[in-house]
Amino acid sequence: MKKAGLVIALFFVMGMVSTFAQEVQSGSFSASSASQNYTLSAGTGDRTYSIEVTFPKGFDVKPDIILSVSLMESDKSANLRYDVVAKSVSRDGFMITIKTWGDTKLYAIGGSWLAVSAGK
């Protein structure tokens, strides 16, 4: 009887773990004046640069994306203005869109991304 109770408890715990299981993948991004089609370091007004991210392994459901910026090189003579967002999120990847405006000049920007899905 003790064995049967233990087996039932084990199946219950396994079921709970799989119910709350999450899929997580992470990576980094960077762009600079040396990147092809990079316009954030020249001119004025609204400028954007996009980076395509493809997950190493596709998710079962569309994940939530968390972005962080950990590297920034900018011109000190202008205000620092930037926006970094994840767009076009799918089970297979997403686009990181970096935007600046005004007279801000971003010579380099980089950071990390984290994709989290509630699983199946």
Secondary structure in CASP SS format (residue, H / E / C, confidence):
PFRMAT SS
TARGET T0000
AUTHOR 0000-0000-0000
METHOD secondary structure of the structure
MODEL  1
M C 1.00
K H 1.00
K H 1.00
A H 1.00
G H 1.00
L H 1.00
V H 1.00
I H 1.00
A H 1.00
L H 1.00
F H 1.00
F H 1.00
V H 1.00
M H 1.00
G H 1.00
M H 1.00
V H 1.00
S H 1.00
T H 1.00
F C 1.00
A C 1.00
Q C 1.00
E E 1.00
V E 1.00
Q E 1.00
S E 1.00
G E 1.00
S E 1.00
F E 1.00
S E 1.00
A E 1.00
S E 1.00
S C 1.00
A C 1.00
S C 1.00
Q C 1.00
N C 1.00
Y C 1.00
T C 1.00
L C 1.00
S C 1.00
A C 1.00
G C 1.00
T C 1.00
G C 1.00
D C 1.00
R E 1.00
T E 1.00
Y E 1.00
S E 1.00
I E 1.00
E E 1.00
V E 1.00
T E 1.00
F C 1.00
P C 1.00
K C 1.00
G C 1.00
F C 1.00
D C 1.00
V C 1.00
K C 1.00
P C 1.00
D E 1.00
I E 1.00
I E 1.00
L E 1.00
S E 1.00
V E 1.00
S E 1.00
L E 1.00
M E 1.00
E E 1.00
S E 1.00
D C 1.00
K C 1.00
S C 1.00
A C 1.00
N C 1.00
L C 1.00
R C 1.00
Y C 1.00
D E 1.00
V E 1.00
V E 1.00
A E 1.00
K E 1.00
S C 1.00
V C 1.00
S C 1.00
R C 1.00
D C 1.00
G E 1.00
F E 1.00
M E 1.00
I E 1.00
T E 1.00
I E 1.00
K E 1.00
T E 1.00
W C 1.00
G C 1.00
D C 1.00
T C 1.00
K C 1.00
L E 1.00
Y E 1.00
A E 1.00
I E 1.00
G E 1.00
G E 1.00
S E 1.00
W E 1.00
L E 1.00
A E 1.00
V E 1.00
S E 1.00
A C 1.00
G C 1.00
K C 1.00
END
